[in-house]
Amino acid sequence: MKVAIASFNEKIALNKFLKKLNLNNKLDVVITAEDVKRHKPYPDVFLKAAKQLNVNPKFCVGVEDAPTGVHAIKKANMIAVGILSEFTIKKDFNEENVDLIISNMYELNYKKLNKLF
C-alpha cells in the first residue's frame, strides 16, 4: 500500500509535524498547499498526490477532519473518510457524502480500508 500526505498546510509546518512523529521516511509522497495553485474545496492537492503515486484516484482513500476537505476528496473521485475532531461532529460529514466516519486514526485499519472498495 502506498501512502501519501496531501495537506493544505504549508511545507515548513507539515515537515515539522512529520519529523515530530518520525514519519518522514515512511511516506511515498508529500504534497502541501505550496505544491498546488487551488486549495479547498478544490481537489488539486489530492489529485496531485494520486498522480505522483501513479495511482488512479478511484483507488485512493482520503482522510479529512473538515467537511470542505471531504468535499475535495469526493471531487477527486476518491473514497472519503471523515475523522472527528474538536471542530467537527458526526453530523458535519453527512452532507458531504463521506464513505466512513471514524473517531480517531486508530480505528482505521487495512480491513476497514479494504471494505471501502
Secondary structure, DSSP 8 states (H G I E B T S, - for coil): ---EEE-SS-HHHHHHHHHHTT-GGG-SEEE-GGG-S--TTS-HHHHHHHHHHT--GGG-EEEESSHHHHHHHHHTT-EEEEE-BTTB-HHHHHTTT-SEEESSGGG--HHHHHHT-
